[in-house]
Amino acid sequence: MANVFAFAESRGGELRKVALEVVTAARTLADATGGGEVHALLVGAPGIAGKAAPLGAHGADVVHLCEHPAFANANPEAAAALAAQLLKQTGARAGLFPASAQGRDLAPRVAAKLGVGLASDVTAFSAQGDAIHAKHPTHTGKVIATLALTGTPALLALRPNVFTPKESAKAGRVESVAPVADPAASRVVVKEMRGGGKAKLDLSEAPVIVSGGRGLKAAENFKLVEDLAAAFGNAAVGATRAVTDDGWRPHSDQIGQTGRVVSPDLYVAVGISGAIQHLAGMRTSRTIVAINKDKEAPIFKLADYGIVGDVFEILPPLIEAVKAARASRG
Ligand SMILES: Cc1cc2nc3c(=O)[nH]c(=O)nc-3n(C[C@H](O)[C@H](O)[C@H](O)COP(=O)(O)OP(=O)(O)OC[C@H]3O[C@@H](n4cnc5c(N)ncnc54)[C@H](O)[C@@H]3O)c2cc1C
């Protein structure tokens, strides 16, 4: 029986979807290795306790809760100290983190504190005898490496949106835990988190992404991309580096090797050639639709569905068709 640790990420007092993904994955791993307990860690400003219930409902046996005003924003030093302590205390076989911005800061700190290995940006894992095997895209996604983690605990940072949250029959008890060191005394202080506005869906969590490239010709034509995203109702807008470098879109919208890595259910690439560096950020999307006037564009090699044509002719009727399809579903 092997216990598994899961870091439950929150932001601004709200549990993030990746928290449920990580806890669900931890449940799967615990069950696959003999049915040990899942120990989730939730840190946040006072009041975060009210957000603990979904963690139990997604498979956590114990939610270790640490409320402190200095956890209002990400506090990687204090969170890492607490995570490392809990991993030791619970004798966890593995520790799961999200490979989100917060998780990519936190997980390596925990690995360094414990002197153990970390597999980052994991897209699949399995227990194989004494080892945990983790799949991890490398070389801009052209190669999938399988890493065998033999040490204990094995740490894995999971790519957001790849592991589907699943409810389980667990109720999950909540236990308050004190911080290891004073979180207010951390050397790293995150003073402010600037999001893209409340109405804007986060790229890493959006089920649909409509992404635009240089084929749109000018910044103002991104209105078509925004209108298509709005027609879906649950879509975020992404962009290529060519577009963000030209200042048509903010850098936070960039998808690719040097931008965000996303895995939505549906990725619509509009006027995007499909350079290897762009594919590195979206190739694990479940369904890819490409619209490009050049039938030889590399994006069509990856796309599940391709439309060869001019975006300015295709997008307006497509926006209307998506609106009509949604309206007919009520
Ligand atoms: C180290 C490094 C890191 C990089 N990191 C990234 C990254 O993270 N993300 C990223 O995206 N790029 C990255 N790049 C840049 C990448 O190599 C490409 O230059 C970039 O992705 C191209 O963007 P694009 O597809 O918008 O433009 P283009 O390659 O110019 O493609 C535009 C496409 O639009 C089509 N088109 C034109 N007009 C129309 C029309 N009217 N209707 C339909 N289609 C039309 C064209 O046929 C073409 O295929 C990186 C490059 C380097 C060297």
The ligand as a Tripos MOL2 file, in Angstrom:
@<TRIPOS>MOLECULE
LIG
   53    58     1     0     0
SMALL
NO_CHARGES

@<TRIPOS>ATOM
      1 C1         13.9010   29.5830  -30.5480 C.3       1 LIG1
      2 C2         12.5480   29.8140  -31.1520 C.ar      1 LIG1
      3 C3         11.4350   29.7270  -30.3590 C.ar      1 LIG1
      4 C4         10.1550   29.9360  -30.8960 C.ar      1 LIG1
      5 N1          9.0710   29.8060  -30.0860 N.ar      1 LIG1
      6 C5          7.8380   29.9200  -30.6490 C.ar      1 LIG1
      7 C6          6.6560   29.7300  -29.8560 C.ar      1 LIG1
      8 O1          6.7160   29.5000  -28.6630 O.2       1 LIG1
      9 N2          5.4610   29.8270  -30.4880 N.ar      1 LIG1
     10 C7          5.3290   30.0850  -31.8190 C.ar      1 LIG1
     11 O2          4.2050   30.1620  -32.3150 O.2       1 LIG1
     12 N3          6.4220   30.3000  -32.5820 N.ar      1 LIG1
     13 C8          7.6620   30.2310  -32.0240 C.ar      1 LIG1
     14 N4          8.7500   30.4730  -32.7930 N.ar      1 LIG1
     15 C9          8.5440   31.0190  -34.1610 C.3       1 LIG1
     16 C10         8.1970   29.9560  -35.1900 C.3       1 LIG1
     17 O3          9.3920   29.4170  -35.7080 O.3       1 LIG1
     18 C11         7.3710   30.5830  -36.3520 C.3       1 LIG1
     19 O4          8.0980   31.6590  -36.8910 O.3       1 LIG1
     20 C12         5.9970   31.0910  -35.9390 C.3       1 LIG1
     21 O5          5.3000   30.1060  -35.1940 O.3       1 LIG1
     22 C13         5.1910   31.4050  -37.1970 C.3       1 LIG1
     23 O6          3.9850   32.0080  -36.8440 O.3       1 LIG1
     24 P1          2.7480   32.0100  -37.8640 P.3       1 LIG1
     25 O7          2.3370   30.6080  -38.1310 O.co2     1 LIG1
     26 O8          1.7540   32.9530  -37.2780 O.co2     1 LIG1
     27 O9          3.3360   32.7470  -39.1530 O.3       1 LIG1
     28 P2          3.7770   32.1800  -40.5510 P.3       1 LIG1
     29 O10         4.7650   31.0860  -40.4310 O.co2     1 LIG1
     30 O11         4.1520   33.3720  -41.3650 O.co2     1 LIG1
     31 O12         2.4560   31.5120  -41.1530 O.3       1 LIG1
     32 C14         1.3270   32.2170  -41.5500 C.3       1 LIG1
     33 C15         0.3970   31.2260  -42.2370 C.3       1 LIG1
     34 O13        -0.8040   31.8890  -42.5740 O.3       1 LIG1
     35 C16        -1.2300   31.4030  -43.8240 C.3       1 LIG1
     36 N5         -2.0640   32.4580  -44.4200 N.ar      1 LIG1
     37 C17        -1.6810   33.6580  -44.8990 C.ar      1 LIG1
     38 N6         -2.7430   34.3650  -45.3140 N.ar      1 LIG1
     39 C18        -3.8250   33.5890  -45.0820 C.ar      1 LIG1
     40 C19        -5.2100   33.7470  -45.3140 C.ar      1 LIG1
     41 N7         -5.7190   34.8860  -45.8250 N.pl3     1 LIG1
     42 N8         -6.0480   32.7380  -44.9920 N.ar      1 LIG1
     43 C20        -5.5690   31.5660  -44.4820 C.ar      1 LIG1
     44 N9         -4.2660   31.3720  -44.2330 N.ar      1 LIG1
     45 C21        -3.3920   32.3690  -44.5320 C.ar      1 LIG1
     46 C22         0.0320   31.1240  -44.6090 C.3       1 LIG1
     47 O14        -0.2200   30.1530  -45.6200 O.3       1 LIG1
     48 C23         0.9590   30.6200  -43.5150 C.3       1 LIG1
     49 O15         0.9280   29.1960  -43.4230 O.3       1 LIG1
     50 C24        10.0240   30.2710  -32.2720 C.ar      1 LIG1
     51 C25        11.1790   30.3590  -33.0660 C.ar      1 LIG1
     52 C26        12.4120   30.1420  -32.5250 C.ar      1 LIG1
     53 C27        13.6230   30.2290  -33.4150 C.3       1 LIG1
@<TRIPOS>BOND
     1     1     2 1
     2     2     3 ar
     3     2    52 ar
     4     3     4 ar
     5     4     5 ar
     6     4    50 ar
     7     5     6 ar
     8     6     7 ar
     9     6    13 1
    10     7     8 2
    11     7     9 ar
    12     9    10 ar
    13    10    11 2
    14    10    12 ar
    15    12    13 ar
    16    13    14 ar
    17    14    15 1
    18    14    50 ar
    19    15    16 1
    20    16    17 1
    21    16    18 1
    22    18    19 1
    23    18    20 1
    24    20    21 1
    25    20    22 1
    26    22    23 1
    27    23    24 1
    28    24    25 2
    29    24    26 1
    30    24    27 1
    31    27    28 1
    32    28    29 2
    33    28    30 1
    34    28    31 1
    35    31    32 1
    36    32    33 1
    37    33    34 1
    38    33    48 1
    39    34    35 1
    40    35    36 1
    41    35    46 1
    42    36    37 ar
    43    36    45 ar
    44    37    38 ar
    45    38    39 ar
    46    39    40 ar
    47    39    45 ar
    48    40    41 1
    49    40    42 ar
    50    42    43 ar
    51    43    44 ar
    52    44    45 ar
    53    46    47 1
    54    46    48 1
    55    48    49 1
    56    50    51 ar
    57    51    52 ar
    58    52    53 1
@<TRIPOS>SUBSTRUCTURE
     1 LIG1         1 GROUP 0 **** ****
